[in-house]
Amino acid sequence: MFCEHCGSPVLDEAKFCPVCGTPVSSEPAAPQPGPIQPHDMQVQPSPVVSQAGSSGTHRTGPGPGARHMDADRSFVKILLLSFVTLGIYGIYALNKISQDVAVMCAGDNDEMPSYLKAFLLSLITFGIYGIWWTYRFGNRLQNNAVRYGLSFSENGTTLLLWQLLGSLLCGIGPLVAFYLIVKNVNALSAAYNAQTA
């Protein structure tokens, strides 16, 4: 069986293409054309796009929409900048993380709003929506880890317990939950970059 998006060979029992990550339909694929004769073959190099970022040039892998994910986010840096900016940088960092996760987990049938939307809805619902969003986000990370050959022991319940019960431990619980998110997203980003490189 072959991927309908990039044409790579895919195992029959696979749910996602190992090259581009596109979900594989469970329906039998259309028959592939017969063998290609040497005189019909034209080799085209795959496109490689360079993006200039704040930290230099990053290589974007083959496939439309593939981009380099930041795999070395620093929890301490985010925490300190959030403190200095009275929380604004923390909102920005979590929103960026949620956007990256949306790209890495595309096709998992679990569309989630960005953190910015979740933050605004949390203000309206007195924090209840934010707790629910964090629970879903943790589960989404754990469910998609397998897709990239990873295994996360932390899920939505772990994050929820750290946020709620961990708050009783001098208020450090939400920080532990945020640390776990950053750690798991960094691992997922590294695996994503390795697949798309």
Order of alpha helices (4+ residues) and beta strands (2+ residues): beta-beta-alpha-alpha-alpha-alpha-alpha-alpha
